[in-house]
């Protein structure tokens, strides 16, 4: 069973940057496609970005394209989300998730497809 621990959240002004990290323990994270989701108060978890097992494929929500970058370091079993040009509407709890798959290119966007979740890290963007 994969255990995921997010870090790197915090308070930042609009236009600023943050880098979130998701450290995986247990089976090698290279067996999993990885995703980041955001949950705002009173709302469902919303897809932000995903990266394939191999790291060769990425996919982003339209609202973050050009501002966020997802990457992974398999040697460190860690996935990152670099967030630039942050906006107040990016505020929420950010969750890392893992999807076990045999595909080297899958980048699922639905929360229900993911098998494991971290505890989340709060990101607050002030205007």
Residue pairs with C-beta under 8 A, 6 or more apart in sequence:
1 26
1 27
1 116
2 24
2 25
2 26
2 27
2 29
2 32
2 98
2 115
2 116
3 24
3 25
3 26
3 116
4 22
4 23
4 24
4 96
4 97
4 98
4 116
4 117
4 118
5 22
5 23
5 25
5 118
5 119
6 20
6 21
6 22
6 94
6 95
6 96
6 118
6 119
6 120
6 121
7 20
7 21
7 23
7 121
8 18
8 19
8 20
8 21
8 121
9 18
9 20
9 94
9 121
9 122
9 123
10 18
10 122
10 123
10 124
11 124
11 125
11 126
12 18
12 86
12 123
12 124
12 125
12 126
13 125
13 126
14 86
14 87
14 88
14 125
14 126
14 127
15 85
15 86
16 86
16 125
17 82
17 83
17 84
17 85
17 86
18 83
18 86
18 123
19 80
19 81
19 82
19 83
20 36
20 80
20 81
20 83
20 94
20 96
20 121
20 123
21 78
21 79
21 80
22 34
22 36
22 78
22 79
22 80
22 81
22 96
22 118
23 76
23 77
23 78
24 32
24 77
24 78
24 79
24 98
25 77
28 74
28 77
29 72
29 74
29 77
29 78
29 79
29 98
30 53
30 54
30 74
31 53
31 100
32 53
32 98
32 99
32 100
32 101
32 115
32 116
33 50
33 51
33 52
33 53
33 98
33 99
33 101
33 103
33 106
33 107
33 108
34 50
34 51
34 70
34 72
34 79
34 96
34 97
34 98
34 99
35 47
35 48
35 49
35 50
35 51
35 96
35 97
35 98
35 99
35 107
35 108
35 109
35 114
36 48
36 49
36 50
36 70
36 79
36 81
36 94
36 95
36 96
36 97
37 45
37 46
37 47
37 48
37 94
37 95
37 97
37 111
38 45
38 46
38 48
38 90
38 92
38 93
38 94
38 95
38 123
39 45
39 46
39 92
39 93
39 95
39 120
40 46
40 91
40 92
41 92
43 92
44 111
45 95
45 111
46 61
46 92
47 61
47 109
47 110
47 111
48 60
48 61
48 64
48 68
48 81
48 94
49 58
49 59
49 60
49 61
49 64
49 68
49 69
49 70
49 81
50 58
50 59
50 70
50 107
50 108
50 109
51 57
51 58
51 70
51 71
51 72
51 79
51 107
52 58
52 103
52 104
52 105
52 106
52 107
53 101
53 103
53 104
53 105
53 106
54 104
54 105
55 71
55 72
55 74
56 104
56 105
57 105
57 106
57 107
58 70
58 107
59 107
59 109
60 68
60 70
61 109
63 89
64 83
64 90
67 83
67 84
67 85
67 86
68 81
68 82
68 83
68 84
69 80
69 81
69 82
69 84
70 79
70 80
70 81
70 82
71 79
71 80
71 82
72 78
72 79
72 80
73 79
73 80
79 96
81 94
83 90
83 123
86 123
86 125
87 125
88 125
88 126
88 127
89 125
90 123
90 125
91 123
91 124
91 125
92 122
92 123
93 120
93 121
93 122
93 123
94 120
94 121
94 122
94 123
95 117
95 118
95 119
95 120
96 117
96 118
97 111
97 114
97 115
97 116
97 117
97 118
98 114
98 115
98 116
98 117
99 106
99 108
99 113
99 114
99 115
100 115
101 108
108 114
